């Protein structure tokens, strides 16, 4: 069956302490992406504020919003106005003491199709996310929108092959990976940007579909002055063969736009039969956290 083509877009901008300014910048980029023909637009992870997980500060829990809070009300209205699908990444308030790193998907009529909650929560120098985020309890969701069928995985999720495989088997034609990734404070000379690109491209190859990763950019200082992080941008889209079809600038704000030929997915899967030849009967060991020899 012919699936046709769809144009996707992703934001890439520097976040600042003024949260209203970040929402305004996101709106500006979404409007610009729509003008460039994007019909499905993904925002970067936690675009409404600076990356607050550099330090422990319980007052940042106050930044969390319910699903129908002001950020998503704005994104819903924008989706309806522009006749586009928007993936809105936000800090979700579920109840007192339970907060998620989440993404809501708004269809082109502004309706909320569901919320994915980040499953894999990292912990490391200046990536102190376990303090702020409860591990997601949502399934790995496939969103069926006016313009296409896709999944969303958030940042640390993108380093694990299993969620992407699940989304592919559920029928997603592509996956968005909204991210906040950059410098490694305990290894300041290490640049992980190429590793990031190659790792996610591998998911696309192994599942014969498109992958779309976006990222913030720029330097963000910890609010207590204890350090800083530099996010490298470089959002990209790769096709079912792993070829880059769009790539954002390194260390600069940008707009990432790419046309996806969804019929190429079937062609790739008919030639490289990765899904057909899986041996699910032999994979039981992978459900353990460690495996004995």
Buried (B, 14 or more C-beta within 10 A) or exposed (E): EEBEEBBBBBBBBBBBEEBEEBBEBBBEBBBBBBEEEBBBBBBBBBBBBBBBBBBEBEEBBEBBBEBEBEBBBBBBBBBBEBEBBBBBBBBBBBEEEEBBBBBBBBBBEBEBBBBBBBBBBBEEEBBBBEBBBBEBEBEBBBBBBBBBBBBBBBBBBBBBEEBBBBBBEEEBBBBBBBBBBBBBBEEEEEBBBEEBBEBBBBBBBBBBBBBBBBBBBBEBEBBEEEEBBBBBBBBBBBBBBBEEBBBBBEBBBBBBBBEBBBEBBBEBBEEBEBEEEEEEEEEEEEEEEEEEE
